[in-house]
């Protein structure tokens, strides 16, 4: 069983704005019915605030994908009160579903237009999935191990299992864990085609707008960090069962973003009558949406009650949150957050 992981800092950037306070404001404002959120413009992230942390000259060769990741990492460190560079024995773990799509397709365009000999070396170096983790480690002088995990909708729980294993084994003292995905014109084209054709891809008329952004967390072993956001108690990957999973009194936070091939799985994940909500309309449809769910769950635990959402009673007290994400091939991921033992005893 994975050791409990303390969340000491959160950094997030997306269509809702930049920083944990922007996400908190968006959660407090809430969102309307799903019908009002459907088929809008993509929810894009602004990386201009990165200049608060890094000189523009130092990131002039970074693409949008890596800039989002670097901004999220700096925001998480600032939220934790830990200035850069990071201490020794700090690892960097990044999850991404699609990788740097804009840069990848820009590189392919340069090959098609100019041939192999004149293809852009800058685009090539930034087109690999682990480019973001490398730039974060370089800029923050993180000398611990670095890992990038890409498993589409399961990227976040899969990468989080590795981060938890490193901490449990004592290989590192902290993990700067994050997730990042970006929007591009090729994704727009694919979504429009799949919506028009329907079928196995399941991006139907009910899908939320596409999103992009980065969500980062500074993690440590529970009891060794600040932990004001509670602790990650369990991370699970598996096949969606035939009957709903027993969740007790946990608040269920669903990563339902309107993709029919994924959302059908929630019928067998959510017990009848269980308190369940979805914050995906705030940051859109993207493979690493579970990282934003994790941030929303941590902020929920910090205040001790659910944020406003359709179908959930106002001021619902919360001491444990279970984030659920269903995949298109019958798989699912679960991340369970709870308050640290000390916090629970103080409130009893």
N, C-alpha and C positions, 0 to 999 in steps of 0.2 A: 504494500500500500504506500502511496506517495506521501512524503512528509508534508505537513501544512506549510504553505508559503505565505509570508506576510507581504502585503501590498503597501509599499512605503511612499510611492509617488506615482502620479498618473499624468500623462501628456497626450493630448488628442487634438487633431486638426481634421476638419472635414467640412461638409456643406453647412453645418451648424455654426461654424466659426473656428476660432483658434484658442486652445487652452481648456483646462478643466472647468473654469468658471463659465465659459461659453457653452460647454456641454451641459453643465448644471442648469443654466438659464433655459436652454432648449428643453430639457427634461421637465422643468417646473412649468414651462408654458404648455407642454404637452402637445398633442397632435389631434387632429379631427378624425373623422371616420376614414376608412381606407379609400373610399370612393373619391374623397377630396385630394388624396395624395397620388393618385394613379396617373401615369403617363405624362408627368411633367418634365421640365428640363432637368438634365443631370445635376446632381448635387456635388459641386466641385469645391476643391480645397484651395486656399490662398496661402502660398508659402512666403509672402512678403515679410511677415514677422520674423523670419529666420535671421534677418539682418540685425536683430537685437542680440543675437548670440555669436554670430560668425560674420567676419568681414566678407563683403560681396566678392572680393578678389579671390578669397580662399575657396569659394564654391562656384566659380564662374564656369567650370567644366562639368558641374553636376547637373543631371537632368531632373525633371519634376518629381519623378519617383523617389530618387535618393534625397532630394530636398525635403519632401514630406516626411520621410523617415528620420532625417537628421533633426528637423524641427520637433517632431514628436518626442525624440530622445531627449533633447534639451529641455523641453517642457516638463517631462517626467522628472528629470534631475532637479529642476527648479522647484517643482512641487514638493519634492522630498527634502529640500533644503541642502542639497548636495551639489556644490559647484563643480564645473568641469575644470581639469580632467578628472576622470573617475578614479577611485582608489584601485590599487592592485587587486588581483583575484576577482575582477569583475568580468563576467562573460557577456557576450552579445548574442541574442537569439532572435531571429526575425522570421516571421511567417508571411507568406504571400501566395495568393491563389493563382494569379496570372503573371506576376513579375512585371518588369518595366515595359509594358506593351507599347507605349508611344515610341520609345527608343528602339525597341526591337523591330517594329515595322518601319521606322525611319531608316534603320540600317539596311533592311531588306530593300527598301526603295532605292537607296544609294547603290546597292549592288545591281539592281535591275537597270537603273538609269545610267550609271557610270562604269559598270563592270567591276570585276574583283579587284583589279589593281588600284582603282580610285574610290573604293568603298570607304566610308568614314571610319577611321580608327577610333575616334571619340565615341561615336555611336556604338561601335562594337564593344568597347571596354565597359560601357554602361548598360549593355543589353543583357548581360548575364543576371540570373536571379539573385545572386549573392552580392551584387554591386552595392546595394543599400547598406547591408551589414558591414561591408568593408569600409565604406565612407564613414559610417557612424563610429566604427572602431578607430579609424585613423584620426578623425576630428576630435574624439574624446580621449584619445590615447589609452584605449582599453587594450590591455595586453593579455587578457584571459582568452579562453577559447571562443570561437565565433562559429555560428551555425545558421544556415538558412533552410527552412522547410517549406516545401510547396506540395500541397495535397488538396488543391481546390477548396471546397467548402470545409474540409476537415483540417486545413492547414493550421489554424489557431490551436485547437486542442492537441494536435499531434506535436507541434513545436513546444507547447507548454509542458507536455510530458517529458521532453528532453531537458528543458530548463529545470524542472523539478528534480529529475534524476541527478543532474550535476550538483545541485544544492544538497540533496540527500546524501550523496557520496562524499561531500566535502571537497569536491574538486575546485569549487569557487565559493566565495562569500556572498556575492551578489550576482544577480542576472538582470541585465537591461533587456527586457523582453518586449517585443513589439510586433505589430502587423501592419502591412501597407499594401494597398492596391490602387491603381490609377485607371482613369477613364480615357478612352481614345476613340477616334473616329471609326476604327475597325470594329470595336465593340458596339458602337452605335449601329453600324450597318448590320452586324450579326443579330442584334436584338430586334431590329426592325424586320429582318427576314424571318427570324424564328417566330415573331409575333404574327406575321402575316401567314406563315405556313402552318403554325401550330405543331402538332405531332410530338415526337419524343423529347424535343428540347424544352417544351413546356413553358416558354416565356410568353404567356398569354396576355390578354388585355388587362388582367388584374395585377400585373407585376408593378412593383414600385419603380420610381425613377432610378436610373443607375447612379451609383455613388462612387466616391473615391476618398482617400484620406489615410491617416496613420493614427494608431493608438499604441502608446508605449507605457510600460510599467516597470518600476524598479522593484525587484523582488528580493527577498531574503528569507532565511529560515524563520519560521514563526517563533516569536519570543526574542529575536535578535534585532528586529527593526522597529520602526515606529508603529506600523500596523493600524493607522487610524481608519483605514478602509476595510479592516477585517482581514481575513485570510482565506486563501484557496485551500479547501479541504479535500477535494477530490477532482480528478480529471479522468474521463472515461471515453473510450472509443469502442464502438461495437455495431452490431446489426440491430435494426429496429425490430423489437419483439412483436409477437402476435397480440399481446395484451399490454395495456398501459403500465408503465413503471411506477411502482409505489413511491410517492414523493412526500408523504406525510403532510406537514404544514408548510413546506417550502413554497416560496413564491416562485413561479415558473416564468422565466424570461425567454420568450421564443424568438428564434432568428427567422421568422416567417417573412420573407420578402416578396411573396406573390408568385414565385416560380412554381408552376404546377408540379413539376417533377420532384421538387423537394418538399413542398408544403403538404402533400398528401400524407407524408410520414408522421406529421404531428398528431394525427388521429390516434395512433398507437403509442404515442409518447405522453399524452396529457390525460390523466385520470379525470373522470367526470366530476365536475364541481370544484376542481382544483383552481386556486387563484392563478391566473395566467394573463400575461400582457406581452406586448410587442412594441419596442421602440425603434424598429427598423425604418419607419417613415422619416425619422430625424436625420439619418445618415445614408439612406438609400440601399440599393441592392448591389452588393459586392461580396466576393468570396470571403474576405476577412471581416465580415460583419460581426462574427462572434467576439472579436476583440473590443468592438464598441459596446456590445452587450455586456462584456466583462467590466468595462469602465462604468456603464450605467448601473450594473449590479453593485459595484463597489461604492458608488455615490449613494445608492439606495440604503446600503448598510450603514453608511456614515450618518445619515439622518434618521435611520431607524424606521422609516415608513416608505411605502411605495409612492412613486411619482404619479401624477394624474395620467390616466390612460383609459380608453373605452373598456367597459366591462369589469373594472376593478374598483372596489369601494374607496372613497376618499379617506386619506389618513390611515390606510391599512398598515398595522404594525408589522415589521419585517425583521427577523433575526437570521434568516437563512435564504439564499437565493440560488436557484438551479437554472443555469443558462443551457438551453437546448438548441442544437442545430441539426436538422435533418438533411441528408444528402440525396442526390438523385438516383443512387444505385442501392438504396435500402440501408445505408449506413447512417450512423448518428454520432454526435459528440456531445458530451455533457461536462460542464464545469460548475462545481458547487462552491459557493462562498458562504462563510459564516463569520460571526464576530469572534475575536480572540477570546480565550477562556477567561482572561482577566476582565475583559469588558463585560462578558456575560455575568460574571459573579458580582460586579459592581452594580449592575442594573437589577439583580434579583432582590 
